[in-house]
Amino acid sequence: MSTKPRRRWLRWAALLALLGLLLLAKGYWNATRDPVVRTATVAVADWPAGQAPLKLLLISDTHVAGPDMPPERLSRIVGDLNRLKAYVVLVAGDLVSEKRIATHIYTADEVVAPLGGLKAPLGVVVAPGNHDHWFEPDALRGALERHGLRVLQNEAVKLGPLIVGGVDDEHSGHDDVPATLAAMDRLGPGIPLILSHSPDIVPAVKRPVAAILAGHTHCGQIRFPFIGALTYVSRYGDRFACGDISDGGQRVFVGAGLGTSLLPLRYLTPPDAWLITLKPKDPRP
């Protein structure tokens, strides 16, 4: 190969390498930006008499690990989210990440401590995710309880006018929807909500609830124009991919999450949280 073609090839190789680095840098910037706060309203039938509308906050997939989600970053996000003044915070699992390229894996207490700063009059409820089960589930649950967060694993709790059922992780086979619904029934009347890490439990919920709230899909995390996401990690494909969904009349919210899995990169899927206002349904047709 002559000197001129070799130099041309080297220039193209350098240009491609630079473009690759810029693409990676953009993906990391996307992953570490402040979360988008998405809003929605859910009109609820059989609203308790005299109850004012209330706001709930859904967050998911914090995936605390270096480099993109150290505890300090999550603490700052929690401080920003507290300004939304939600009445209850629902955390849809995957608190931790053990991705292979992580620069630091934190202890259970370091992972949970920032979430202890969440402020809501009706409290904070957590349903575990698959990464939580793969990490140190007992240590995480203990840390959550020490920091004042309520963990629901196929259980339910009454919080003011709300009946919140927490389904344990479906992706790792720990879910029990019938047990969760039965636990909700035992608590009497209230506004029914189901919190789950994976939205794949939706078809198993055989009766309507005000909303089902989940994460897990990351809204694809890495999506390409015209092609879409590489995967939603769901056996239903894109049925429960992302956002505010009506599935057979059932309202479902699926968050993109705050952190990342596998790679600390995001494309076309910014981190997000959902601020959802529950209000009485207008009785007029």
N, C-alpha and C positions, 0 to 999 in steps of 0.2 A: 504494500500500500504506500502510495506516495505521501509526501509530507502534507500537501494541501488537503486531500480527502481525509487524512487522519485528523487534521486540525478541525475540519468541518464536523466530523463525527464527534470529536471531543466537545465542541461548542454545543451541539445538539444534546449530548449527554448531560452537560452542565446545566443547560436550560431545563431539561426534563427533571433533573434533580432539584433545581430551585423551585420549579412548579410543584413538585411533590412536597417539598418542605413547607411551602406556602399553604398548600391544601391541608397538611397536617396541623399547621399553626392555626388556621381558620377553624378546623374541627375542634381543637382544644379550646380556643376562645369561645366557640359556641357552647361547649360543655361547661365552661366556668362562668358564663354570664349570669346575671341575676335572673331568677325565675320570672316568667310571665304569670301574672295573676289573672286567671280567666274567671268570668262570672256567669252565673245562670240563676234562674228562678224556678222553683218547683212548687206548683199549686197542689195542695194536699186536701183530699176529701176527708170528711169527719175530723175537721180541725177542732182541737179542744176549745171550748167556749172561753172567751176572755184572754186567750193566749196571743200575744203579739208575734208578728213574724220574727224569725230568728235566723242567724247566719251560722253556717258550718263551714269549716275549712278542711279540705282534703289535700293531704300531701302523701307522697309515696317515694319509694326507691331512693332513699337518701344515700345509700351505698358509700358509707364513710370509709375512705381509704385514700392514701396518697397516689398520685399527686393532685388530683382534681377536687377531692372533697375531704380535706382535713377537718377536724372538729372545729377549728377556728372559723372556717368558711360557713359551716352549718350554723354555728352560733350567730353569725352576722345575719344569715337568712332568717333565722328564728326571730331575731329582733325586728327585722322588717315586717315579717308576717304578723307579729303581735300587734302592729299598728292597724291591722284590719279589724281588730276587735270582734273576732268570731266568738260565738257562745260555746262552741265545742270544736275540738280539733280531732279529726280522724286520720290515722296514719296507716297506710295500706302496705306495710311490710317492706322487706329488703332494706333493713337498716344498715347492713354491713356489706362490704365487698371484699372478696379475696382474689380479685383478678390477678393473673400471673405477672402482669407487668406493673403491679402496684409498687410504688416506691416505699410505702409504709403500711403495715397492717396494725390497726389500733386494738386496744383491749376493749372488752364489752363495756366497761364503764366509760371509757373515752368516747366510744361510739354513741352511747346513750345520753351522756351528760348534756350536750346541747339541746336535746329534745326536752330535757327537764326544765328548760327556760320558756317553753310554750305556755302561754297564759290564756285561759278560757274559763268562764264562770262554771260551765258544766263539766269541765275536765278534758282530758286527752285520752283517747282510746287507740290501742294498737292491735292490729291483726298481723301475725308473723308472716314472713315470706319464705321462699325456698332458700335464699342465701342465709337467712337467719337459722334455718334448720341445719344447713350444711356447715355453719360456723360453730357457735357454742350456744345452742338454744336455751339451756338452763341458765347459763351465765347472763345472757341477754335479758331473759325474763326477770331474773333477780335484779339486774341493774335498772330495768324499767320500773319495777315496783318500788325500788329504793328512791327513785327520782319522782315518784308520784304519778306515774302513768299506768293506766289500766290495760292489762293484756287480756284479750278475748281469744280463746282457742275453742271454737265450737260452743261458745257460751253467749250470754246476753246480759245487758245491764240497762237499768232504767236511769236516765239522766234528765231530770225535769220532765218535760212532756214527751221526750224521745225514748223509744225502745230501740237500742242498738244491738244487733246481733253481729258477732265477729266470727267469721268462718276461717278456720285454720287453713294453711296453705294447700291449695289444690295441686299445684305443679309438682310438689314432692309427696303427694298422696296422704296428707294429714287432714283433709277436709271432711266435714260431716254436716251437710246442709240440713238434713232432717233433725239432727240433734240441736242445731242452732235455732231452727224455727220453733221447736218444742220449748226451748229455753225462753224464747221471746214470748210465747203464748203464756207461760207461767207468770210473766210479769204484769199481765193485765193490759188494759187499753193504753194506747199511746201512739205516737207517730212512728211507724216502723221503718228502720233503716238497716241495711246489711253492709258491713264492711268486710272486704276480702282482698287479699293480695292479688290473686288472679281473677280476671273477669270470666274465666271459663266455668265458674260455678253458676252463671246466670240461668242456663237452661234447667238446672236442678231446683231452682226456686219456683215452686209450683203455684204460688199465689202472689198477687201483686203486693209490693211494698212501695213506700214513697220514693225510695231511690236505692240503688245498689252502687257502692263506691269501691273502686279498685285501682290498681296500678299495673305493674309487671311488664306490660308491653313496651314501655318507654316510648310509645307512639312510633316504634320502629328504631328509634335512636339514630340510625344511619339510613337516610332516605336519599334517593337520587331522583332528579327530574325525569319524568316520563317513565322511569322504571319502578319507582316506589321503594319501599323498605326491603331490606334483605330478609328480615323475619320479624314477626310479632310474637314469637314464642307462644303461640296459641294453636290448639288443635282445631280451632274454628277459623283459621286464616285471619282475614281482616274484619270479621264480623264484629269483634270487640276491640278494634285496633286502637281507637283514640277518641277522647273527647266526650261530648254530650251525645248520647245514643238513645234512640227509642227502639227497643227490641220487642216486637209484639205488644207494644203498649207499655212495656216496663222501662222506666227511666234508668239509665246506666251512665255513670261517669267514670272514665278511665283516664288517669293522669299520666303525663309524660315522665313524671318523676323529677327529682332534684339532682341525683347523681348519675353515674354511668356504670355499665356492666361490660366486662371483657376489655373494652378499649375506652380510654378517656376522651372520646370524640363524639360530637353530635353534628349531624347535617340535616337541615330542614326540620328539626324537632327540638326547639328550645326547651330548657327545663321549665316546668310549670307547676302551679298550684291552683286549686279550684276553690273559689269563694261562692258558696251556694246559699241563696236565700230561700227558706221555706216559708210559705204563706198559705192562708186558707184559699181553697178553691171557690171561685165565684159560683154560687148556686144557680145563677141565671143560665138558661140554655144558650 
